Structures are given as C-alpha cells and as structure tokens.
C-alpha cells in the first residue's frame, strides 16, 4: 500500500499500521477520537486531550524535543508529525528508520484533508467523514460572526510575539470575521512596544499557549494599550486543527458574548 503525506512524501506499507506514535497534540486527539485507542503507543507531553490518552499512553518528549531513543524503543509502524510543530532535524532523522506521515496545515481545507487522509489510511472513513462534515457545518455558522474589528493575537510575552499571516491561527481569525493587525507580517513576528502601539488594535487576544499568559500580563498590556480590549483566549481553539475544531463553534459564540458583555 502506497500513501502520500501532505508534503508529497510517499510511504509504503505491507499492511495497515498497528503501532502509531503521534507527535502532534491535535492529531493525537483526532486519532483517538476515530477509534485508534489500541494502536496509539506514543504521544508527546503536550498531547493532553483526551485525558485518558494522556494518562495511559507512553510519552516521547515534547513536540520540539522528541526523545528519539524512546521512539526507537517503541518501534512504531508509523509516526505522525507536522511540518511546523516538529523540528525538521528530528523528523529527517526518524524518516531514515521509520515511516513518517507529515501534515502541512495552512487552511481549514488542509485540516479536513489531513483528517480524511488519515481516516482512510486506518480504515476509519465513516468515523472521519462524520467528524469532518460536522466541523464544516459548525464552522460555517460562525463565519464572519465578528465585523472586521482589528485584533493582535499574542503567542509570547517579553519579547512579545504574535500570530501573523500564513498561520492556522490567522486562518481562524479571518474566518470568524476579525482582521489581523499583522496581516502584512509573516508567521510569528516579534514587535517592540512602540511598534505595537502604532497598530493600536481594538482587541488583544492573549493565548493560553504556548506562553501561559496570566492576569498580570493582561494588566501589563492594558498599560501599553489603554484603548484596546484585552482578552485571554483558549489557544487550543485557535491552533488545534483536528477534531477539537468541533468545539470551535460554541467557543467563539461564548467569546463574542464575553467581549461585548
């Protein structure tokens, strides 16, 4: 069986993979949700959903610092990775020894394709099609739910770093009708306080990951941008591109209520 990943790499299997190591949190959750609980033998320490998987499956380091020896000891049939979330050097090393299926997610359509492709690989087409169809229907309901307000999406503090264009976060921001103040910047730029003040966004979203923004950070940014509304947001809702997208509809509707309360 020949399978192509989202980077165009061709993988060959003599039979359906039965020992899976997934090194991307959103994809690990998706694999669990389509019924592969007995086949997932390794995940990262950031693969926290669902809790049962996190507590029961062997961990193989972090997304950016994989424990290569631990992965070798598990002897997987397949490793499922992502171009952005994992280090290129780690993946290239693993590719020399194992089949590695790599996703490349820069749109909602890429996320749907990732799920459908993996569902087909594991004979879980029915389960996957239902999940994807439910996501498509639910995210369509929140399309342009906001009215082009300008937002700065913080992913790191001191230095302040942001999600800009060519990121999945930016895709979600635009889908729900917000305008990213950094739409002319690439990926994850770093800005000084004075540069940020020039943008003067209507909203500042402080993500819960990868940097753990707290109340003190909200207060700090209020001092820098007194005219902006500062909101703590669930980073998983903006950056996880697997079955967690099923929760996006209700989260965004509640977020809008919170913002305009």
Residue pairs with C-beta under 8 A, 6 or more apart in sequence:
1 12
1 13
1 14
1 15
1 16
2 10
2 11
2 12
2 13
3 10
3 11
3 12
3 13
3 101
3 117
3 121
4 10
4 11
5 11
5 100
5 101
5 102
5 103
5 117
6 83
6 102
6 103
6 104
6 105
6 110
6 113
6 114
6 117
7 83
7 102
7 104
9 95
9 100
9 101
9 102
11 78
11 99
11 100
11 101
12 99
13 77
13 78
13 99
16 121
16 122
16 123
17 39
17 76
17 77
17 78
17 99
17 121
17 122
18 39
18 77
19 39
19 41
19 74
19 75
19 76
19 77
19 78
20 31
20 36
20 39
20 40
20 41
20 42
20 76
20 77
20 78
20 79
20 80
21 40
21 41
21 42
21 43
21 60
21 71
21 74
21 76
21 78
21 79
21 80
22 28
22 31
22 40
22 42
22 43
22 44
22 47
22 79
22 80
23 42
23 43
23 44
23 60
23 63
23 66
23 79
23 80
23 81
23 82
23 85
23 86
24 44
24 47
24 63
24 80
24 81
24 82
24 85
24 86
24 103
25 43
25 44
25 46
25 47
25 48
25 49
25 63
25 240
26 236
26 239
26 240
26 241
26 242
26 244
27 80
27 82
27 103
27 114
27 118
27 242
28 40
28 43
28 44
28 47
28 53
28 80
29 47
29 49
29 50
29 53
29 240
29 242
29 243
29 244
30 115
30 118
30 131
30 242
30 243
30 244
31 39
31 40
31 80
31 118
31 122
32 40
32 50
32 53
33 50
33 127
33 131
33 242
33 243
34 118
34 119
34 122
34 124
34 127
34 128
34 131
34 243
35 124
35 127
36 122
36 124
37 53
39 122
40 53
40 57
41 57
41 58
41 74
41 76
42 57
42 58
42 59
42 60
42 70
42 71
42 74
42 76
43 53
43 54
43 57
43 58
43 59
43 60
44 59
44 60
44 61
44 62
44 63
44 66
45 59
45 61
45 62
46 62
46 63
47 53
47 54
47 57
47 59
48 54
49 236
49 244
58 70
58 74
59 70
60 66
60 67
60 70
60 71
60 74
61 67
61 70
63 85
63 86
64 85
64 86
64 87
65 87
65 90
66 86
66 87
66 90
66 94
68 90
68 93
68 94
71 79
71 94
71 98
72 97
76 98
77 98
77 99
78 98
78 99
78 100
78 101
79 94
79 98
79 99
79 100
79 101
80 100
80 101
80 103
80 118
81 91
81 94
81 100
81 101
81 102
81 103
82 102
82 103
82 104
82 105
83 102
83 103
83 104
84 104
84 105
91 100
91 102
94 100
101 118
101 121
103 110
103 114
104 110
105 111
105 114
105 168
105 241
106 166
106 167
106 168
106 171
107 168
107 171
108 139
108 171
108 175
108 241
108 245
110 241
111 168
111 241
111 242
111 245
112 132
112 135
112 136
114 241
114 242
115 128
115 131
115 132
115 242
115 243
116 125
116 128
116 129
116 132
118 124
118 128
119 125
119 127
119 128
119 129
120 128
131 243
131 246
134 246
135 243
135 245
135 246
135 248
138 245
138 246
138 248
138 249
139 175
139 245
139 248
139 249
141 249
142 175
142 176
142 248
142 249
142 252
142 253
143 175
143 176
143 177
144 175
144 176
144 177
145 176
145 177
145 252
145 253
145 256
146 176
146 177
146 178
146 256
147 177
148 177
148 178
148 179
149 178
149 179
149 202
149 203
150 178
150 179
150 180
150 181
150 199
150 201
150 202
150 203
151 173
151 178
151 179
151 180
151 181
151 201
151 202
151 203
151 204
151 205
152 162
152 180
152 181
152 182
152 196
152 199
152 201
152 203
152 204
152 205
152 228
153 162
153 163
153 169
153 170
153 173
153 180
153 205
153 207
153 238
154 160
154 161
154 162
154 204
154 205
154 206
154 207
154 211
154 213
154 221
155 161
155 162
155 163
155 169
155 188
155 207
155 209
155 210
155 211
155 235
156 190
156 210
156 211
157 211
157 213
157 217
159 190
160 190
160 191
160 192
160 193
160 196
161 188
161 189
161 190
161 191
162 182
162 185
162 188
162 189
162 190
162 191
163 169
163 170
163 173
163 180
163 182
163 187
163 188
163 207
163 238
164 170
164 180
164 182
164 183
164 184
164 185
164 186
164 187
164 188
164 189
165 180
165 182
165 183
165 184
165 185
165 186
165 187
166 186
166 187
167 187
167 188
168 238
168 239
168 241
169 207
169 238
169 239
170 180
170 183
172 237
172 238
172 239
172 248
173 179
173 180
173 238
174 180
176 252
178 203
181 199
181 201
182 189
182 191
182 199
193 224
196 224
196 225
197 224
197 225
200 225
200 227
200 228
201 225
201 228
202 228
202 229
203 228
203 229
203 230
203 231
203 259
204 221
204 225
204 228
204 229
204 230
204 231
205 231
205 232
205 233
205 238
206 213
206 217
206 218
206 221
206 230
206 231
206 232
206 233
207 213
207 233
207 234
207 235
207 238
207 239
208 232
208 233
208 234
208 235
208 236
209 235
209 236
209 239
210 235
213 232
218 230
218 232
221 228
221 230
222 228
222 230
229 259
231 255
231 258
231 259
233 255
234 251
236 244
237 244
237 247
237 248
237 251
237 252
